[in-house]
Amino acid sequence: MTDAIRGHLAALRKDPAAAEFSELELAHSIRHRLEAEFSLGPVPVFNATGIVIHTNLGRAPLAPEAQDAVAQTILDYTNLEMDLESGTRSSRNIHISSLLKEVTGAEAGIALNNCAGAVLATLAALAHDGSAIASRGELVEIGGGFRMPDVIRQSGARLVEVGTTNRTRIADYEAAIDDQTRVLLKTHTSNFRMIGFTEAPDLRDLARLGRQRSIPVIEDLGGGSLIDLSAFGLPHEPTVRSSLEAGADLVLFSGDKLMGGPQAGLIVGRRRWIDQIANHPLSRALRMDKLSLAALTATLRLYLQPNVETKIPVLRMLTQPIETIARRADRLAEAIGEGPGFTRSVIASDSFAGGGAMPMRPLPSRAVCLLSRDMSATAMLHRLRTGNQPVIGRIEEESVLLDVRTLRDDDVASVAEAVQRALA
């Protein structure tokens, strides 16, 4: 506690903007500092931002079946790396490979612990001693400042850029191929869009070129949808199966984005390349743990059932009708009730898929708008974030908005209670 007090006072002395404060405010600040330093790790929060796949909030919440699978794996030993028939050691990948084949239509599949790791392991296994050709318009930066060129270099491959930022043709790839070329890399630019004078080769044409030159074509899909979201009125996102059918030799995608499962980097495609990646040392270093693997297998099994969009939370939040969202917003506003010094109302809102998916398409939603006469929106939001049941909303025009697309019906009572405490 002494260290916390000294550290907090030292920080205040260095801050020229530090205002006067009372002893009580100082005590509260030091208490929060201690709680932050000695917290028990991530705590559950209510996501009222309207961003469905929110990276800062843990991305995809798991389906009940996946939660149950994790709970069972925690409690008991499992046959993680044992063949029960022979009693000998086996690969943990056998639990996932058949499911990946069935769901995506691929010849084979493997799961690593995240998509950036999947890219790194794939390139290290297939292109370490040569070059990877990629379009300049697809050399993206993902969250946390990780850039595709850095990942390629880290793998030991040499990056060969082709085309320009806005226009790349199949002839650019063809002209760059030499005896050092090991892979043709295509990246789905999920988290941004270029419009106007642009051009990019179709995946089918790139795959045809790869077959002609006996060079594998790798597509990093990022979000990696397993179903056609346009069937539900959402913007089209390429599916893993459609990329494989277009001729990609390998497709890489995340497990915790549009797929709606745990953090994972999934690699599906032709068996000869999958086997080569699986035998690379990086695949051992980046393998999934038993809890994530349990959640992943349970999530993939849901894709073999009808109406999967009602079973996986991410898909349910993305596809729910506006009438359902509006009723939830009305219930939340009613549960919050009127209070001295603040007002609440239901307003139209825009929510987003998040996770790099559909960045240009807001999703119509509803939000409860909170406005206080005695407290700024920033102060309100801080109280909501730091309560016993943290509620994460957003600020628009000096009001706090609680977008209910990303809340469940059974969250309403707890969120209303948290709001009442924050505004008391």
C-alpha positions in Angstrom: 0.0 0.0 0.0 2.9 2.3 0.8 4.3 1.7 -2.7 0.9 2.4 -4.3 0.6 5.7 -2.4 4.1 6.8 -3.3 3.6 5.8 -7.0 0.3 7.7 -7.2 1.7 10.8 -5.7 4.7 10.7 -8.0 2.4 10.5 -11.0 0.4 13.5 -9.8 3.6 15.5 -9.3 4.6 14.9 -12.9 1.2 15.9 -14.2 1.0 19.6 -14.8 -2.7 19.3 -15.4 -3.4 17.6 -12.1 -6.2 19.5 -10.3 -6.7 19.9 -6.6 -8.3 16.9 -4.9 -9.7 16.0 -1.6 -8.3 13.3 0.8 -11.3 11.1 -0.1 -10.7 11.4 -3.8 -7.0 10.6 -3.2 -8.0 7.5 -1.2 -10.4 6.4 -4.0 -7.7 6.8 -6.6 -5.2 4.8 -4.6 -7.8 2.1 -4.0 -8.5 1.8 -7.7 -4.8 1.6 -8.3 -4.4 -1.3 -5.9 -7.5 -3.1 -7.3 -6.0 -2.8 -10.8 -2.6 -4.1 -9.8 -3.9 -7.0 -7.8 -7.1 -7.9 -9.7 -7.8 -11.6 -10.3 -7.5 -11.2 -14.1 -10.2 -10.4 -16.6 -13.7 -9.9 -15.2 -17.1 -10.3 -16.9 -18.5 -7.1 -18.4 -21.7 -6.1 -20.1 -21.0 -5.1 -23.7 -23.4 -2.2 -24.5 -21.1 -0.7 -27.2 -23.1 -2.3 -30.1 -19.8 -3.7 -31.5 -20.4 -7.4 -31.7 -16.9 -8.7 -32.2 -15.1 -6.3 -29.8 -11.4 -7.2 -29.5 -10.9 -5.2 -26.3 -13.8 -7.1 -24.7 -12.6 -10.6 -25.7 -14.2 -10.9 -29.1 -16.7 -13.7 -29.5 -18.7 -14.9 -26.5 -19.0 -18.7 -26.6 -22.1 -20.7 -27.2 -23.5 -22.7 -24.2 -22.3 -25.9 -25.7 -18.7 -24.5 -26.0 -18.9 -23.3 -22.4 -20.0 -26.8 -21.2 -17.1 -28.4 -23.2 -14.6 -26.1 -21.5 -16.1 -26.8 -18.0 -15.9 -30.6 -18.5 -12.3 -30.3 -19.7 -11.3 -28.3 -16.7 -12.8 -30.8 -14.3 -11.4 -34.0 -15.8 -8.4 -35.6 -17.5 -9.0 -35.9 -21.3 -7.6 -37.9 -24.2 -5.9 -34.8 -25.5 -3.0 -36.7 -27.1 -3.9 -40.3 -26.6 -5.5 -42.8 -29.0 -8.0 -44.7 -26.7 -8.1 -47.6 -29.1 -4.4 -48.4 -29.1 -3.4 -46.6 -25.9 -0.5 -44.9 -27.7 0.3 -41.2 -28.1 -1.5 -39.3 -30.8 -1.9 -35.7 -32.1 -4.3 -33.3 -30.5 -5.1 -32.2 -34.1 -7.2 -35.4 -34.6 -9.9 -33.9 -32.5 -10.4 -31.0 -34.9 -9.3 -32.2 -38.4 -12.4 -34.2 -39.3 -14.7 -31.3 -38.2 -12.7 -28.8 -40.2 -13.0 -31.0 -43.3 -16.7 -31.5 -42.8 -17.5 -27.8 -42.2 -15.3 -26.3 -44.9 -15.0 -29.0 -47.5 -11.2 -29.0 -47.3 -9.0 -32.0 -47.7 -7.4 -31.4 -44.3 -7.2 -28.8 -41.5 -5.1 -27.8 -38.5 -5.7 -25.4 -35.6 -3.1 -23.1 -34.0 -3.6 -20.6 -31.2 -4.3 -17.4 -33.3 -4.6 -16.3 -36.9 -1.3 -14.3 -36.9 0.4 -17.4 -35.7 -1.2 -19.4 -38.4 0.2 -17.0 -41.0 3.6 -17.2 -39.4 3.7 -21.0 -39.2 2.4 -21.4 -42.8 5.0 -19.1 -44.3 7.8 -20.5 -42.2 6.9 -24.0 -43.3 6.3 -23.3 -47.0 8.4 -20.2 -47.8 11.3 -19.9 -45.4 13.9 -20.5 -48.0 12.3 -18.3 -50.7 9.9 -15.5 -51.4 6.2 -14.7 -50.9 4.5 -12.6 -53.5 1.8 -10.2 -52.2 -0.1 -7.2 -53.6 0.9 -3.8 -52.2 -2.8 -3.1 -51.6 -3.1 -6.1 -49.3 -0.2 -5.5 -46.9 -2.5 -4.7 -44.1 -1.9 -3.8 -40.4 -4.0 -5.7 -37.9 -4.9 -4.7 -34.4 -2.0 -4.0 -32.0 0.2 -2.6 -34.7 1.1 -6.0 -36.2 1.8 -5.6 -39.9 1.7 -8.3 -42.6 5.1 -7.4 -44.0 6.6 -7.9 -40.5 5.0 -11.3 -40.1 6.3 -12.4 -43.5 9.8 -11.3 -42.7 9.7 -13.0 -39.2 8.8 -16.2 -41.0 12.1 -16.1 -42.8 10.4 -15.5 -46.2 11.3 -12.6 -48.5 8.5 -10.3 -49.3 8.0 -9.5 -53.0 5.5 -6.6 -53.4 3.6 -6.4 -56.7 1.2 -3.8 -58.2 0.4 -0.5 -56.6 -1.6 0.5 -53.6 -4.9 0.7 -55.5 -4.4 -1.5 -58.6 -2.8 -4.9 -58.9 -3.3 -7.3 -61.9 -2.7 -11.0 -62.4 0.1 -10.0 -64.8 2.0 -8.4 -61.9 2.1 -11.7 -60.0 3.1 -13.5 -63.2 6.0 -11.1 -63.9 7.3 -11.4 -60.3 7.5 -15.2 -60.2 11.0 -16.7 -60.3 12.8 -19.8 -59.1 12.8 -18.4 -55.5 9.0 -18.0 -55.4 7.4 -20.3 -52.8 3.9 -18.9 -52.3 1.4 -16.5 -53.7 -0.3 -14.7 -50.8 -3.7 -13.0 -50.9 -5.1 -11.2 -47.9 -8.7 -10.3 -47.4 -8.8 -6.5 -46.6 -11.5 -7.0 -44.0 -10.8 -4.0 -41.8 -10.7 -1.3 -44.5 -12.0 -0.6 -48.0 -10.5 1.1 -51.0 -13.0 2.6 -53.4 -12.7 4.5 -56.7 -9.9 3.7 -59.2 -9.1 0.2 -57.9 -8.4 -3.3 -59.3 -7.4 -6.6 -57.8 -7.2 -10.1 -59.4 -9.9 -12.6 -58.8 -8.9 -15.4 -56.5 -9.8 -17.9 -59.3 -7.3 -16.3 -61.6 -4.6 -16.3 -59.0 -5.3 -20.0 -58.2 -5.1 -20.8 -61.9 -1.7 -19.1 -62.1 -0.5 -21.0 -59.0 -1.5 -24.3 -60.5 0.2 -23.5 -63.8 3.5 -22.7 -61.9 3.1 -25.3 -59.2 3.1 -22.6 -56.5 0.6 -22.8 -53.6 -1.9 -19.9 -53.3 -2.6 -18.9 -49.7 -5.6 -16.7 -48.7 -5.7 -15.1 -45.3 -9.4 -14.5 -44.7 -9.0 -13.0 -41.2 -12.6 -13.1 -39.9 -13.4 -16.3 -41.7 -17.2 -16.6 -42.1 -18.4 -20.2 -42.4 -21.9 -19.2 -43.6 -23.2 -16.8 -46.2 -24.2 -13.8 -44.1 -25.8 -12.1 -47.1 -28.7 -14.6 -46.7 -29.6 -12.6 -43.6 -29.5 -9.2 -45.3 -25.9 -8.5 -44.2 -23.1 -7.4 -46.5 -21.4 -10.3 -48.3 -18.3 -11.7 -46.7 -16.3 -14.4 -48.5 -16.8 -17.8 -46.8 -14.0 -20.3 -46.2 -15.7 -22.8 -48.4 -16.1 -20.4 -51.3 -12.4 -19.5 -51.2 -11.5 -23.2 -51.3 -13.9 -23.8 -54.2 -12.3 -20.8 -56.0 -9.0 -22.7 -55.9 -7.1 -21.5 -52.9 -4.6 -24.2 -51.7 -4.8 -22.9 -48.1 -7.2 -20.7 -46.3 -6.4 -19.2 -43.0 -8.9 -17.6 -40.6 -9.7 -16.7 -37.0 -11.8 -18.8 -34.6 -13.0 -16.0 -32.4 -14.4 -13.6 -35.0 -17.3 -14.3 -37.4 -17.0 -18.0 -36.6 -18.0 -17.3 -33.1 -15.6 -19.6 -31.2 -12.5 -19.3 -29.0 -9.2 -17.7 -30.1 -7.7 -19.9 -32.8 -5.9 -19.7 -36.1 -7.4 -22.3 -38.4 -5.6 -23.5 -41.6 -7.6 -25.6 -44.1 -6.8 -26.8 -47.6 -4.8 -29.3 -49.4 -3.4 -32.2 -47.3 0.2 -32.0 -48.7 0.6 -28.4 -47.4 -1.3 -29.0 -44.2 1.0 -32.0 -43.3 4.1 -29.8 -44.0 2.8 -27.1 -41.7 1.8 -29.6 -39.0 5.3 -31.0 -39.0 7.0 -27.7 -38.6 8.4 -26.8 -35.1 6.3 -23.5 -35.0 3.1 -25.6 -35.1 4.3 -27.2 -31.8 5.1 -23.8 -30.3 1.8 -22.3 -31.4 -0.5 -25.2 -30.7 -3.9 -24.7 -29.0 -4.4 -25.5 -25.3 -6.9 -28.2 -24.2 -9.6 -25.6 -23.1 -9.6 -23.7 -26.3 -9.6 -26.9 -28.3 -12.6 -28.2 -26.4 -14.5 -24.9 -27.1 -13.4 -25.0 -30.8 -14.7 -28.6 -31.4 -18.0 -27.8 -29.7 -18.4 -24.6 -31.8 -17.7 -26.4 -35.0 -20.2 -29.2 -34.2 -22.9 -26.5 -34.1 -22.2 -25.7 -37.8 -23.3 -29.3 -38.6 -26.7 -28.5 -37.2 -29.6 -26.5 -38.8 -30.2 -22.9 -37.9 -26.7 -22.4 -36.7 -27.3 -18.6 -36.7 -29.6 -19.0 -33.6 -27.1 -21.1 -31.7 -23.8 -19.1 -31.9 -24.0 -15.8 -30.0 -22.0 -13.7 -32.6 -24.3 -14.9 -35.4 -27.4 -14.4 -33.3 -26.4 -10.8 -32.5 -25.6 -10.1 -36.1 -28.8 -11.5 -37.6 -31.4 -10.6 -35.0 -34.3 -8.6 -36.3 -34.6 -4.9 -35.4 -38.0 -5.6 -33.7 -36.3 -7.9 -31.2 -33.6 -5.3 -30.5 -36.3 -2.5 -30.1 -38.2 -4.6 -27.5 -35.0 -5.2 -25.5 -34.2 -1.5 -25.5 -37.7 -0.7 -24.3 -37.4 -3.2 -21.5 -34.0 -1.8 -20.4 -35.3 1.8 -20.4 -38.3 0.8 -18.3 -36.1 -1.2 -15.9 -33.8 1.8 -15.4 -36.7 4.0 -14.6 -36.7 7.7 -14.0 -34.3 9.2 -11.5 -33.5 12.6 -10.0 -31.1 14.5 -12.2 -31.1 12.2 -15.2 -33.2 11.2 -18.2 -33.3 8.1 -20.3 -34.8 7.4 -23.7 -34.7 4.9 -26.5 -33.1 6.2 -29.7 -32.1 4.7 -33.1 -28.4 3.7 -33.1 -25.8 2.2 -35.4 -23.9 -0.9 -34.3 -21.1 -2.7 -36.1 -19.9 -6.2 -36.6 -16.4 -5.4 -35.4 -13.4 -7.7 -35.7 -12.5 -6.2 -39.1 -15.8 -7.5 -40.7 -18.1 -5.3 -42.8 -16.4 -2.0 -41.7 -18.4 0.2 -44.1 -21.8 -1.1 -43.1 -23.5 0.0 -39.9 -26.2 -2.3 -38.5 -29.5 -0.5 -37.5 -29.9 -0.9 -33.8 -31.5 0.7 -30.7 -29.8 2.2 -27.7 -30.9 3.6 -24.3 -29.6 7.2 -24.1 -28.6 8.5 -20.6 -28.3 12.2 -19.9 -27.5 13.6 -16.5 -27.8 17.2 -15.3 -25.2 16.7 -12.5 -22.6 14.5 -14.2 -20.7 14.6 -17.5 -21.0 11.8 -20.0 -17.4 10.9 -19.3 -18.0 10.7 -15.6 -21.1 8.6 -16.1 -19.3 6.2 -18.4 -16.4 5.9 -15.9 -18.8 5.0 -13.1 -20.5 2.4 -15.3 -17.1 0.9 -16.2 -15.8 0.7 -12.7 -18.9 -0.6 -10.9 -19.3 -4.1 -9.4 -20.8 -5.2 -12.7 -19.0 -3.2 -15.3 -21.1 -1.9 -18.2 -19.2 -0.7 -21.3 -21.1 1.9 -23.4 -20.2 4.7 -25.6 -20.5 8.5 -25.7 -22.3 10.5 -28.4 -23.1 14.2 -28.1 -22.5 14.3 -24.4 -24.9 11.4 -23.7 -24.1 7.8 -22.8 -25.5 5.3 -25.2 -26.1 1.7 -24.2 -26.6 -0.2 -27.5 -28.7 -3.3 -26.7 -27.8 -5.3 -29.9 -24.8 -6.7 -27.9 -26.8 -7.5 -24.7 -28.9 -10.6 -24.0 -32.4 -10.5 -22.9 -31.4 -11.8 -19.5 -28.8 -9.1 -19.1 -31.5 -6.4 -18.8 -32.1 -6.5 -15.1 -28.4 -6.5 -14.1 -27.5 -3.7 -16.5 -30.4 -1.6 -15.2 -29.2 -2.2 -11.6 -25.7 -1.2 -12.6 -27.0 2.1 -14.2 -29.1 2.9 -11.2 -26.0 2.5 -8.9 -23.8 4.6 -11.2 -26.3 7.5 -11.3 -27.3 7.4 -7.7 
